[in-house]
């Protein structure tokens, strides 16, 4: 019997990039759907559950996963178009990419960075090797090779000494025991304010939300639990993150499998998720806590489920208080779990998903070497 299709292990940079795309992109776009597929597959979600999540055929999910395993994040941008024969050889294209990534001063030009015009001029006048092409074609070649004009950033990689060991354990349990694997995470902070989104409205007359200047309701956190085998999502709203609330959520997960057999819960490496009381209870009730590495929450399977949750319950909303927000969130969870196996219904809802707002600044890290 063939092994289940699964995306390879993500590096720090790949995981954080996929998480950024899912949180900030439009859920109707190809990039976001493919990012959801890759992130969910890498965290151990089965192919049928991923197909229901993105309203796609299972063969499409497998094709995307295979393509990612071959070429990495370039699989997010499928190249479907044809065209006339190329006039620039692969060697010329490689030379253009190397030149674009080099600092102009190292090539004898008095600049700290290239512009498209300056780069095209250098390529056409360089005595060592000349490549003639227009500025628009140059933009296309750079984009195809993942070269874009962007601001410099600082970097931070995971400092967890058990980085590989933790990812190995998560990969092992999600592969060998998918029906006994669960995920837990806190989603928030959630505040009471107008949240912009998208929806159907008369042309040039979009729905408008009021501006707010005083926010007196405080914040809440959604403590979410996800069953990989059943593809079910549930949780409650809390005023804060705390070990007592995490323990309550873990007990609800244990109640979902009351047979007493071991279960595996994937959760973030947060101090509130690994208190002494939690570890003692977990050991007594045969619950293994599979902690994600530090600064690598993308390895948690529930992260892929929070994208649609944010779009359906937060985007395009203006709740009067947290009570109403919690009520509507629970209504959505009931609808989501009841319709988890109806991809046609999910496809109709997916077309109305809103743009995801970023909740915290993304932290970039250098890629780690892949395990042999």
N, C-alpha and C positions, 0 to 999 in steps of 0.2 A: 504494500500500500504506500502510495506516495506521501511524503511529508507535507504538512500544511504550508501554504505559501505565507511567508513572513518577511518583512523588510529587515535588512541588516541593522546592526546596532548603529545608532546615531552618534556622531561626535557632539561635543559641547556646542560648537558653532552651528551645526546642522539642526540640532534640537531647538536652540533658541531662535534660529531663523524661521523654522516652521511654526513655532509658537507665535512669533511676531506676525507672520502672514495670517494665521488663523484669527488672531485678535483684532488686527487692523484692516483686513481685506473685506471685500464684498463677497457674501456667501454665494452669490450667483456666479462668481468668476471661476474659471478653470483652475487658476493657481490655488485658490483657497480649497476647492474640493480635493485637488490632488495633495495639498499639504495635509488636509484632514486624513486622507487615506494613508499617507506615509506615516504620519505621527501615530495614528491609531494602530497601524500594523506593527510598527516598531515597538509599541508598548504592550503587544500581545493580544490585541483585540482580534477575534476570528473574522475571516473574510465575510461570512454572511451578515454579521453585525455591522461591519463597516459599510457593506452595500446598502443596508437599511439606513445607516446614518447619513450617507450622502446621496441616497436615492439613485443608485447606479446599479448596473448589472454586476454580478460577482466576477464575470470574466474581465470586465473593465477594471475592477479593483486589482485583480491578479496582474493584468498587464501593466498597470501603473507601478505596482510593487516591484515587478521584474525589471522594469525600466529604471527605477530608482536604484536598484541593486547594481545595475550596469553602469550608469552615468552619473549618479548622485543627484544633486538638486537641480541639475539641468532638465530632469524629467518633469519639473513643474511647468515648463514651457514647451509643449509639443510642437514640432516643426512639421506642419501638415502641408504647407504650400510648396508648389513646384517652381519652375522658372527656367530661363534660358541657361545654356552651359556657362559655367563660371569662367571669368576672364582673369581671376586672381587665383594663383595656385595655392595649395595648402601651405607651402613653404613661405609664400608671401604673407599669407594670413598670420602664420606663426610669428613672422618678423614684425608685423604690425602690432600684434599683441605685446610682444616683448618690448617694443619701442614705447608703446603707450604706458606700460607699467614702470618704465625707467624714468628717473628724474631728468628733466631736460639739461641740467647743468653737467651731468655725466656724459652727455652727448654733445657738449660744446655750445649749448644754447643758454642765454642768460635768463632763464625762467625758473621759478619754483614749481610750476605745474604746466601741463599742456592745455591749450584750448583745441577745439576741433580744427579750427583754421590753421593754427600754428603747427599742429601735428601733421595735417595734410600737406602743408608747405614743406615741412622737414622731410617727409617721405618722398616728395617729388624732387627735392633738390639735393638729397644726400648723395655724395659722390661714391660711397661704398656700395650702396644698393638703392635703386630708385623704384618706387612703386607709385603709379599714377592712379588716383581714384578720387571721386568727389566726396564732399563732406557728408552727404547723406549716406552714401555707401559706407563710409568710414564709421558712421554711427551704428549702422546695421551690423557691421563686422564686430565692433566692440561689444555690442549688446549680445550677440550670439555667443561670444566667448566670456560672458559674465563680467565684462568690464563696464563700469558705470561711473558717472561723475558724482562724487559723494564727499561728504565732510570726513575729516579724519576723526578717529575715535580712540578712546582708551580701551584696553582689553582686560578681561579678568577671567581666568579659567578656574574650574572647580579645584579647591584645595583639599578635597576629601581624599585621604590616603587609601580608602577602600573603594575608590570610584569604580574600578573594573569588577571587583568582587560583588558589589551591590547590583550592578547591571547584569552580571552573570546570573545572580540568584533570581532577579525579576524575570529574566528571559527564560530561565529554567522552569519556574513555577507556572508562568503563563503558557508555556508550551506543553508541559506534562500534565498540569491540573487546571485547565481552563474553567471547568465547571465548579471548581472550589476556590477560584480566585476572585477577590474583591478589590476595590480601590476606594480610597477616602481622601478628601481634600476640603479645605475651606475656600469658598468662593466669595471674594469681596475685597475691600469694604464696599457695601451697597449704601448709597445715600439717597435721601428723598429730594429729588430735583428733576427738572425736565431733562429727558434723555432724547437727543435727536435720533431719528431713524429714517426709514423710507416707507412708502405706502402709496396706494392709488389715490389720485386726487385730480381735479380738473387741471388742464394744462395751464402753466404759468400761475397757478393758484394753489401752492402746496399748503398742507396743514401747518399751522404755526403753534409754537409752544411759548408760554410766557417765560420771561427772564426772571431769575431769582437772585436776591442779594442777601437774604437772611435764611440760614438753614439751621433750624433748631431741633430737628428730629434725631440728630446723631447718626450713627452708622450701625449696620448689622452685617453679619457674616452668614452665608449659607453653608452649612456643614453637610456636604453631599457624599453619598455612598453609591457605588456602582458595582453591579454584578456582571462580570464578563461573560459567564456562561448563559445567564438568562437575558442579558441586554436590558436590565432594569435599572432605573435611576431614582433615588429617593433621598430625602434629607429634610432638615429643619433650619429655621433662622435662629441665630444667637446674637447676643449683644457683643460678645467678645470671643476671641480664641482662648481656649483654656483646656487643661488636661482633663477636667471633669466632663466637659462637653465632648471631647474626643472619645473618652471612655464610653459615654452614652451611645455615641454613634457606633463604636466597635461592638457594643452589646447588641445593637439592632442588626448588625451584620452577622453576628454569631447566631442570632435568632432565626436568620434566613436559612441556616443549615443546622437545625436542632438535633441532628443525628449523632453529634459528639465526635465525628471524624475531624481530622485536621483541616483547617482552612488557612488561606494565605491572603493577607491584606497588604496592599501596596499603598504607601502613604509617604508624604514628604518628610524630610529630615528636620523636622521642627521640634523645638524643645517641648512644646505642648503635646506632641504626638508620641513621646517616649519617656514619660514620667515613670517613677518607680511603681506607682499604683497601676499604670497601664501595663507595664512589663510583667508585674506579678499576676495580674488578671489574665493576661494573654498566655502565660505559661501554664496557669491552672486550667484554662479552658481550651487548650490545644489550638491557639491562634498564633500563627507565625507572622511577625511584623516585618515586611520587606521594605525597608526604607530606601528612598531614592537618594542618590549622591547629593551632596551639597551643591546648590546652584544648578540643579538638573531636574527641576520639577517636570520637564517635558517627558520624562520617562514614566510618569504616572498615567495610566490609561484613562483616568477620568478627565484629564485636561482636554482631550478631544471632544468630550461631551459638554463641556462648559461653553463652547462656541455657540451652538444652537440655543442653549439655555439663555445666554445673554441676549441673543437676537430676539427670541420670542417673548421674553419677560421684561427686559430692560429697555431695549431700543424702541423709539417712538412711543414713549410712555411719560406720564406725569402723575405719579401716584400721590395721593394726599398724605399718606402716612405709611409706616412700616406694616401695619396690620393688613391694609389692603394689598400691599406688595406681596406679603407672605401668602395671603389667600390666593391671589392670582398665580403665584409661582407654584403652589400646590395643585391648582387646577391644571396648569400646563403639564406638570409631572404626571398627573393621572392620564391626561390625554396622550402624552408621549409614550407612556408604558403600555397603554391600551392599543396604540396604533404602531407599535414598534415593528410589527410584521406586515405592514401595509405600505410598501414603497411608493405606490401611486399617490396615496394621500400625502406622504412626506414630500414627494416631488412638488405637489401643488403648494404646499406650505413653504418649501425651500425658496421658491421664486419671490417670496415676499420678505425674505430675511434681510435684516438691516446691516449697515456697516458697523463693524465691531469697533468699539472705542478702546483705546489702550488705557490700562489701569495703572501701570507702573513702567518706569523706564527699563528698556531691555538691556541686559548685560551680555556683552559679546565675549566669547572665549576662543582661544586658539584650538584648532582640531587636535584631538588626541589620537595617537596611533591606534589602528584597529586591532582587535584581538586576532590572533592567528587561528 
